[in-house]
């Protein structure tokens, strides 16, 4: 699954060190997959034009929070435990962002599925996404 969007990776440790995070988003391609070798679970690859190989972030038992309040505008944030970063996504297509986040929730955080489903009662998109995954 690939998601083209604007990405800002913000370290949560920088304010305590007296440093500032980069303020500008970069156009990137997010990809979900398993690392080569098949061990370690699902990872998120963030690749930009400047850094084609991309940065890999483990997702299994590593997601602290998932902020999806503005996913209908194409915005979301993944808060990871290790490394202590926030991956802020913006300017993505609504349906692609919704499906990507739903994959993360179903595969990695199944205990959060009910909470996530009740966040999207409008637009009838939840039943559409779930039917795609169930069948």
N, C-alpha and C positions, 0 to 999 in steps of 0.2 A: 504494500500500500504506500503510495507516494502522495505527498501533499505539498504543492508549491505555495509559499507564503512568505511574509516578512517575519524574521525571527530576531529577538534580542535575548541573549543569554546573560543573565545578571547574577553575579555571585553575591550570596547573602553575607559573606565574610568581609567584603570590602568596606562597609561602613565602620566596622569595628577597628579596621586598620587605618582609618582616616583617608581612604581612597574613594574615588568615584567610579561608577560603572560607565561604560561607553553608552552614549545616549542615542545613537542612531541605529535603526533596524537595518538588517541586511536581507536582501532577497535570497531565499534559501529553498532547498528541497528537503523535506523531511521524509524519511523512509523507515518503516517498521520491518524488522526482520530478525533472523537469528545470525549470530556471528559465524564466520567460516569455521567449521569444525563441529558445529551443532551443540556445543556445550555452553551453559551459562544462561539460557533462557532468552527472552525477547529483548532486543535493544533498539534504541532510537538513534538513527544516523542523521545528523544535521550537516548538509554539505552546501557550501556557498561557491560563488564563482572564484573567489580568491583561494579557498581551501577545498579543493575538489574531493580529496579523500574523506573529509568530514570528521566531525567529532562524534564519538560513540558514547551513548549513555545507557547503562543497564537499567531496565525498567522493572524486572521481577523483584518484588519486595523492596523497591527503592522509591516508589512514589509516595511522597508525604501528603500532598493535596493536589486536587485537580479543580481549577477554577473555570467554570463553564457558564457563568452568568450571561456573557455576551457572545455566546457561540452563534446565535442567530445573526450577528454582525460579522462573523468570521474571526472572532477573537477568543483566545483561550490561554491559560497558563498552566504549565506543569511544574510543580514544586518537587524537586528531588531531594532525597536524604543525603546521598553521597555521590558525587560531590554536592556541596550545599549551593545549588543554583536554582534559579527560576528560568524556565524556558517560556518566553512570552511569544505567542503566535498572533499575527494580525494580517489583515488583507488577504484572507483565504476565502475560497468559495464555501458557502454555508454547508451545502450537502457533503462536500468532501471533508470539511472539518468535523462535521457531525459523525460521519462514518468512521473517521480515524479515531476520534475520541471514544466512540462506542466500541471499537475493536480493543482499544486499550482497557476500557472498563470490563468488557466481557472476558478477555484473555488474562489480564493481569490482576484486576481488582474485582472479582465477581461478587464480593461482599458489598460493594458500593452500587451494584446494578439497580436495585429498587430505588435508592435515593436518586440516582441519575435519571431514571425513567420519569419520575414525577416532576422533574424540572422542565420537561418539554411537552406539556399537554397541548400547546397550540400548534397550528400548521399541519397536524396529522402526520408529522414526519417520524415520530417514534414507532408507530405501527409499521410504517414502510421500511424503516431500518431493521426492525426486529424480524420481519418476514424475510428479509434478505439473508439474515444470519441463521435463522432457524431452518430454512429449507436448504 
